[in-house]
Amino acid sequence: MLNENTVKELSKKLNEPEWLLNKRISAFSSFKALEMPSFKYGIGIFVDVSELNLDQTTPLNEINTFEIINNDEVEVLTFKEALKKHEDLIKKYFMSCISSEENKFTALHAAFFNNALLVIIPEGKALSKPVQINLNLVAKTQLDHILVIAKENSKATVIEYSSSNLNNGQVFRSHIVEAIVEENAYLEYITIQNFSKSVYNFSKRRSKVDKNGFMYWIDASIGSKFTQALTSTNLHGHGAGSKNWGVIYGDENQCYDLNAETIHAASETTCDMLTRVVLNDKAKTVYRGLVKINPKAVNCQGYQKDDTILLSDDARADVVPNLEIANNDVKCSHGATISQIDEDKLFYMTSRGLDEKTAKKTIVEGFFDPVIVKIQDEQIRNEIISSISKRIGSLV
């Protein structure tokens, strides 16, 4: 049940301090007061989540835990462990990149999160191998939170891989990543989501980047029934930069509600946003992109692009790229394309001996390749390619 007693019981179960319990109770008050989002973004632009029933969420039931691989160079602690060792950091940075009052789902998360990690990249440390965080959903309610702090002059890659084989009934997952990138630090955060098609997945990833720091988001989403994914970067310090690249594959009745944004709050900051989407059957995406440049942020460069290939006449994509520029000393551009398989490419490949199905698979894999090739872990990269290839194998 989603009530204040559940909040208190969950906090007690996780042995949390009073200040964190109070934070949860405040968020629960916001959750009760806030209306359900409309999921409408313009005339005829919307996603349908009417089948989602929040009353079925049970945060106190069996809790999924993370599996951590290759963490000998960094500190990776559950919040229960971190509150004993780094309570000051959690108090300072937890829910600092995102407000619990932003919407009903964020308030729900802040009140009932039941699995959380703190990752600290030491100052001046360049990791020799990625930190890998695996999550296999076995419970039908999961609200997880990952707080990453990349200290000054550090360099690291974090790979988060989420999967699930649950196919019966509604599965609810709320996920927030907060990334604090200090001066001259470089953080690459790779998310691979391959849930079963019973999962409603609500994901928010936000970062704050200080002077000359760099944040590189890579997102591969190929699973779930419904995913709402926000990736937002605040370029807070002079000379900070970011990349935000994603690959999305959807088929059957999958639906993706995507929102990518970069806020240029300081001068001489740069961003590069690229999303590539392939949809088959009756799959649907809504993509909203934003590059925002503040009045005093001069000499900035921003770029965003969304490319979509529709493999079916019933698939649908709505793309809404936006620029909000408050001064003239900038270089910004945006673009979007929605197309079908290029007939000339298809003809060329079939004329060289490939059957039509293999040719389509090859074209789609090549379309995704510029993003997937950036994933350093060969096993995960091959798994993404294999999963997409199997799904594309159903093409006629």
Secondary structure as UniProt FT lines:
FT   HELIX           4..13
FT   TURN            14..15
FT   HELIX           18..33
FT   STRAND          40..42
FT   TURN            43..44
FT   STRAND          45..46
FT   TURN            50..51
FT   HELIX           54..56
FT   TURN            59..60
FT   STRAND          67..69
FT   TURN            72..73
FT   STRAND          75..78
FT   HELIX           79..85
FT   HELIX           87..93
FT   TURN            94..95
FT   TURN            100..101
FT   HELIX           104..112
FT   STRAND          115..121
FT   TURN            123..124
FT   STRAND          131..137
FT   STRAND          141..150
FT   TURN            152..153
FT   STRAND          155..164
FT   STRAND          171..181
FT   TURN            183..184
FT   STRAND          186..194
FT   TURN            197..198
FT   STRAND          199..209
FT   TURN            211..212
FT   STRAND          214..221
FT   STRAND          226..235
FT   TURN            238..239
FT   STRAND          241..250
FT   TURN            252..253
FT   STRAND          255..264
FT   TURN            267..268
FT   STRAND          270..279
FT   TURN            281..282
FT   STRAND          284..293
FT   TURN            295..296
FT   STRAND          300..310
FT   TURN            313..314
FT   STRAND          316..325
FT   STRAND          330..339
FT   HELIX           343..351
FT   TURN            352..353
FT   HELIX           356..372
FT   TURN            373..374
FT   HELIX           378..392
FT   TURN            393..394
//
